[in-house]
């Protein structure tokens, strides 16, 4: 086949394929890695709002546990959204102001806006952050997932708590990122 014929066929395919409605993530959705990640998700659906949330099964189900994890939210007709959730549960109030990270020597921070950290208490204290992931946060999360050592300092106005991000949490982050990409997230 000559070069002109190949160029014509290639150009025709480039025009036809986008018109078929096959999403760019089609191959990722069908991959073994995607299927394995999906099998490790806890899915919560809301038929009225036409939403679904995918959380790794290793992440806390409720706020009364310490946690650092990401999850995916989907809504019919929309691109998926990646969320970051950081939960503190303990005896003492921290009055959380920011989260500091030391990842293989690299330092970064998440500085929530006023009102982004929610609180509750009973005989113990809950403080948590749950917001859509920003681009700088996504870069940090990817570094955490592949790191040798990642430590998060939950820094409050009066106290702080250092938490090492476990290998289980890192694997969960990787699975959720795989799922997010497979669902069309960028």
C-alpha positions in Angstrom: 0.0 0.0 0.0 1.5 3.3 -1.0 1.9 6.3 1.4 -1.0 8.3 0.0 -3.4 5.4 0.5 -2.2 4.8 4.1 -2.6 8.5 4.9 -6.1 8.5 3.4 -7.2 5.5 5.5 -5.6 6.9 8.6 -7.4 10.2 8.1 -10.7 8.5 7.5 -10.3 6.4 10.7 -9.5 9.6 12.7 -12.7 11.1 11.5 -14.9 8.0 11.9 -13.7 6.8 15.3 -14.7 9.9 17.2 -18.1 9.8 15.6 -18.8 6.3 16.9 -19.3 7.5 20.4 -16.6 5.2 21.8 -15.2 7.0 24.8 -11.4 7.7 24.9 -11.3 5.6 28.1 -12.9 2.5 26.4 -9.8 0.4 26.5 -9.1 1.3 30.2 -12.6 0.4 31.1 -12.1 -3.1 29.7 -8.6 -3.6 31.1 -7.9 -6.3 33.7 -6.5 -3.6 36.0 -9.7 -1.6 35.7 -11.9 -4.6 36.5 -9.7 -5.6 39.4 -10.0 -2.0 40.8 -13.8 -2.0 40.3 -14.1 -5.3 42.2 -12.4 -3.6 45.2 -14.9 -0.8 45.3 -17.9 -0.2 47.6 -20.5 1.5 45.5 -23.2 3.8 46.9 -26.0 4.8 44.4 -28.7 7.5 44.6 -31.3 6.8 42.0 -33.1 10.1 42.6 -30.0 12.2 42.0 -28.6 9.7 39.4 -25.3 9.6 41.3 -22.9 6.8 42.3 -19.9 7.0 44.6 -17.0 4.5 44.4 -14.9 4.0 47.5 -12.2 1.5 48.0 -13.4 -1.3 50.4 -10.4 -0.6 52.7 -11.5 3.0 53.3 -13.5 3.8 56.4 -17.3 3.5 56.0 -18.1 6.1 58.7 -16.6 9.3 60.1 -15.8 7.7 63.4 -12.4 6.4 62.2 -9.2 8.0 61.1 -8.7 8.0 57.4 -7.0 9.4 54.3 -8.5 8.3 51.0 -9.9 9.4 47.7 -13.1 8.3 46.0 -14.9 8.9 42.7 -18.3 10.4 42.3 -20.3 10.0 39.0 -23.5 11.7 37.8 -25.4 10.6 34.7 -24.2 12.7 31.7 -21.2 14.2 33.5 -17.5 13.5 33.8 -16.5 11.7 37.1 -15.2 13.8 40.0 -12.4 12.7 42.3 -12.8 13.6 46.0 -10.3 13.7 48.8 -11.4 12.8 52.3 -9.2 13.2 55.5 -10.8 12.1 58.8 -9.5 12.6 62.3 -11.2 10.7 65.2 -9.9 10.9 68.7 -10.2 12.0 72.3 -9.0 15.6 71.8 -10.0 18.5 69.5 -7.2 19.4 67.1 -9.1 22.4 65.6 -7.7 21.5 62.2 -6.3 24.4 60.1 -4.2 22.5 57.5 -2.6 19.2 56.5 1.1 19.0 55.9 2.7 16.1 53.9 6.2 14.8 53.8 6.5 12.4 50.9 9.9 10.9 50.3 11.5 14.2 51.4 9.1 16.3 49.3 6.9 18.7 51.5 3.5 20.0 50.5 0.4 21.2 52.3 -3.4 21.4 51.9 -4.8 24.5 53.4 -8.6 24.2 53.6 -10.7 27.3 53.3 -12.7 28.4 56.3 -15.6 26.0 56.8 -14.1 23.2 54.7 -13.2 21.2 57.8 -16.4 19.9 59.4 -16.7 18.8 63.0 -18.9 16.8 65.4 -18.5 15.2 68.8 -20.0 12.9 71.3 -17.8 11.2 73.8 -15.1 11.5 71.1 -14.2 14.1 68.5 -14.6 14.0 64.6 -13.0 16.5 62.3 -13.0 15.9 58.6 -12.2 17.4 55.2 -14.1 16.2 52.1 -13.7 18.2 48.9 -13.2 17.7 45.2 -9.5 17.2 44.3 -7.6 20.1 42.8 -4.8 19.7 40.2 -2.0 20.3 42.8 -3.7 17.9 45.2 -3.9 15.2 42.5 -0.2 15.6 41.9 0.4 15.2 45.6 -1.9 12.1 45.8 -0.1 10.4 42.9 3.3 11.0 44.7 1.8 9.5 47.9 0.5 6.4 46.0 4.0 5.6 44.7 6.0 6.8 47.7 8.3 4.8 49.9 7.3 6.9 52.9 4.5 9.4 53.3 3.6 11.1 56.6 0.7 13.5 57.0 0.6 16.1 59.8 -2.9 17.1 60.8 -2.2 20.5 62.2 -4.6 22.4 64.4 -4.6 25.7 66.1 -3.7 24.0 69.4 -2.5 20.5 68.7 -1.3 18.3 65.8 -1.2 14.6 65.0 1.3 12.9 62.7 0.0 9.9 60.7 2.0 7.6 58.4 0.1 6.7 55.3 0.1 2.9 55.1 0.8 0.6 52.2 -2.9 -0.4 52.3 -4.0 3.2 51.9 -1.5 3.7 49.0 -2.8 0.6 47.2 -6.3 1.9 47.7 -5.4 5.3 46.2 -3.8 3.6 43.2 -7.0 1.5 42.6 -9.3 4.5 42.9 -7.0 6.4 40.4 -7.3 3.5 38.0 -11.0 3.5 38.3 -11.2 7.2 37.9 -9.2 7.1 34.7 -11.3 4.2 33.4 -14.5 6.1 34.0 -13.1 9.0 31.9 -11.5 11.1 34.5 -8.5 13.2 33.6 
